[in-house]
Amino acid sequence: RLTLTSDLKVGWTLLCLAGSKMGLAVVLLVFFLATLVGLALLLVVGVIYFDFSNSEIPPGIANPWRLRFLHCTLIAVSVLGKIVENLGICSQVVFVRCVRDQWLIRKGGEDPKLFVKDLMFDSVPVRIYQPKSPASSGKRGVIFFHGGGFMFGSINSYDSLCCYLSKESEAVVVSVGYRLSPEYRYPSHFEDCFLATVHFLKTAAEYGVDPASVIIGGDNAGGNLTAAVCQSLVSRTDLPKLHAQILIYPNLQIVDFSLPSFQQNRSVPILYRERVAFYVLNYLHADMSMMEEVLEGQHVPADMRLKYRKWLSPDNIPEEFRRRRFKPQVFTSHINEVYEEMQKCFEPSCSPLLAEDSTICCLPKAYILTCEFDVLRDDGVLYKKRLEDNGVQVTWYHVNDGFHGVVSLFNKGMLHFPAGKRAVDDIISFIKHA
């Protein structure tokens, strides 16, 4: 009986100890979860505060609250990326790229109307989309350079758009995965796009494409690369001539950040004026501490500013785009150290808007898409004028309620923007009838 009593006491004691340990574990778990919830709430509050403090959503922009939600999401991803970087897991840039790829990648598996295959064109990765529908003659070909400020974007994140373009236009689409900043500097991006284009022009017939019906295009940074590659191919007599070029809210110059659209839309999501400078400084591998001087135009000597004024003057921009909150900039003298750091930005392969007339006049017909509430609007408007002044046929589509990046959001569920769908359908119409 004494032994049984002792055993019961020992068992009770062990049970109490186990219970207290379990209780401690529960307390720690609750504390951990409460900390996570608190940090998440802090992140949400901080992101919303930042967006409302620094962003401007002008009247007339498409789906303003949806745009705010999108921008807050992008800010949160960037902040989480910084936390991940500080924890030593991976860099912020890599984290943001991965999140964007997973969000933007096409869902639903293979498309029954297309053959899709990943290939290498002269060591440059590409993804080719070929319609299964038969054609009596060679199909149109479209070489597409993705956007992303030369730092982001990929074949995967533009898979949905390229798949839709190919299927709806019945064209063979080649999406190019060029190298990115900051790992690679200018002109690596341009060189990859140039090599991929030359390869496709030489081998187009192997993919059922008429070599004389090849179009190249891209958005944002991809628009820059499109214009630069087009210009570089002007003198190539050993290749078929490009049929057309498609420039979707392109970034075409790194000289003047005070154009009307840069002033009017400087704080409009999803591309701020300062962010453009950040991207191009990374592209050129320039000193990031010089960003403010570059934004103020102190990298441009007076004689060069005078030379480029005939192409970059706000007077070349229609009056309708200068009415809304624009003040002509008075430039001070340049700083030689900043000029030396940025001098590559004056090369046409970096700033295609600065190419000579002798090159511009030889370019293929163009489709240019601009958005009213985009800092890069006037780059496209000025290039349109340059092309037309040199006798190049231009089809211009202006999205009156659009913002930078809207084309990529043409089919993104709750973040779908009708303005983006209208723009994509207009691009498809151009491809089919160009």
Salt bridges, closest charged atoms under 4 A:
ASP51 OD2 - ARG68 NH1 2.63
ASP51 OD1 - HIS71 ND1 2.64
GLU56 OE1 - ARG325 NH2 3.11
GLU85 OE1 - LYS82 NZ 2.88
ASP111 OD2 - LYS167 NZ 2.81
ASP118 OD1 - ARG127 NE 2.61
ASP122 OD1 - HIS199 ND1 3.77
ASP159 OD2 - ARG106 NE 2.79
ASP159 OD1 - ARG127 NH1 3.17
GLU183 OE2 - ARG97 NH1 2.84
GLU191 OE1 - ARG179 NH2 3.94
ASP192 OD2 - ARG179 NE 2.94
ASP238 OD1 - ARG236 NE 2.82
GLU274 OE2 - ARG266 NH2 3.46
GLU274 OE2 - ARG273 NH1 3.94
ASP315 OD2 - ARG309 NH2 3.94
GLU319 OE1 - ARG322 NH2 3.54
GLU356 OE2 - LYS307 NZ 3.92
ASP357 OD1 - ARG386 NH2 2.43
GLU372 OE2 - ARG324 NH2 3.32
GLU372 OE2 - ARG377 NH1 3.16
GLU372 OE1 - HIS398 NE2 2.98
ASP374 OD2 - HIS404 ND1 3.14
ASP378 OD1 - ARG377 NE 2.86
GLU388 OE1 - LYS384 NZ 3.20
ASP389 OD2 - LYS385 NZ 3.06
ASP401 OD1 - ARG422 NH2 3.07
ASP425 OD2 - LYS421 NZ 2.73
